[in-house]
Amino acid sequence: MHPTIERMTEIIAAGDDRKIVEILAEDVLFMPPTYWKTWKGREPVAAVLGHVGQVFSEFRYRRIMGDGKDWALEFQCKIGDRDAVGVDLITLDDDGLIAEFEVVMRPHSSVGALREAMNKRVMTDARFLKFKDALA
């Protein structure tokens, strides 16, 4: 397994979202499952991922597949009382940092619950006002 992918699983397992910034490229792109916009930049993406880590419970990776720069990490979790499964699609840059991070999830009702929970958090987090321009 690539060291960045291994480090990502360690950070997630430890629940320390502040360390995710260490493995993100400066101009990382994050495509969430909740809407068709892309977050751009290390700080805003780290902030979004930090909130996601607090919304998800019982998170675990089930399978990790990939080689070189392209990786797929299948996960399962709960969002409130709803079960969800998804895949983190990761592309690494030449330095081995996460350059693209796309999340696909199902079922639709769980994605809706994630969107609702994230919108509540974003509305109360002053950092997102300065990151508003980070949406591509």
Secondary structure, DSSP 8 states (H G I E B T S, - for coil): --HHHHHHHHHHHHT-GGGGGGGEEEEEEEE-SSSS--EESHHHHHHHHHHHHHHEEEEEEEEEEEETTEEEEEEEEEETTEEEEEEEEEEE-TTSSEEEEEEEEE-HHHHHHHHHHHHHHHHT-THHHHHGGGB-
